[in-house]
């Protein structure tokens, strides 16, 4: 959020974490899909704050 930095000096990262739930997940792909969804939602929130 430091506006004195150049665009290439501003770094951010978004992660998504999901834990396997045997009652909800039928495969490991479901876990990765949920983690991706969480990550992209976080990225969207982060971009909204920057604007």
C-alpha positions as CSV (number, residue, x, y, z in Angstrom):
1,X,0.0,0.0,0.0
2,X,3.1,2.2,-0.1
3,X,2.3,4.7,-3.0
4,X,5.9,5.8,-3.1
5,X,6.9,2.5,-4.6
6,X,7.0,1.8,-8.4
7,X,4.6,-0.7,-9.7
8,X,7.3,-3.4,-10.1
9,X,8.3,-2.8,-6.4
10,X,4.9,-3.6,-5.2
11,X,4.5,-7.4,-4.6
12,X,1.5,-9.3,-3.4
13,X,0.6,-12.9,-3.1
14,X,-2.7,-14.7,-2.6
15,X,-3.0,-18.3,-1.4
16,X,-5.9,-20.7,-1.1
17,X,-5.9,-23.5,1.5
18,X,-8.4,-26.3,1.6
19,X,-8.4,-29.4,3.9
20,X,-9.6,-32.8,2.7
21,X,-13.0,-33.6,4.1
22,X,-14.1,-37.2,3.5
23,X,-17.8,-36.3,3.7
24,X,-17.5,-33.4,1.2
25,X,-14.6,-34.4,-1.2
26,X,-14.8,-37.3,-3.6
27,X,-11.2,-36.9,-4.8
28,X,-8.1,-34.8,-4.2
29,X,-9.1,-32.8,-7.3
30,X,-12.1,-31.4,-5.3
31,X,-9.7,-30.2,-2.6
32,X,-7.5,-28.4,-5.2
33,X,-10.5,-26.9,-6.9
34,X,-11.7,-25.5,-3.6
35,X,-8.2,-24.1,-2.8
36,X,-8.1,-22.5,-6.2
37,X,-11.6,-20.9,-5.6
38,X,-10.4,-19.5,-2.3
39,X,-7.2,-18.2,-3.8
40,X,-9.0,-16.4,-6.7
41,X,-11.6,-14.9,-4.3
42,X,-8.7,-13.6,-2.2
43,X,-7.0,-12.1,-5.3
44,X,-10.2,-10.4,-6.3
45,X,-10.5,-8.9,-2.8
46,X,-6.9,-7.7,-3.0
47,X,-7.4,-6.0,-6.3
48,X,-10.4,-4.2,-5.0
49,X,-8.4,-2.7,-2.2
50,X,-5.6,-1.5,-4.6
51,X,-8.0,0.5,-6.8
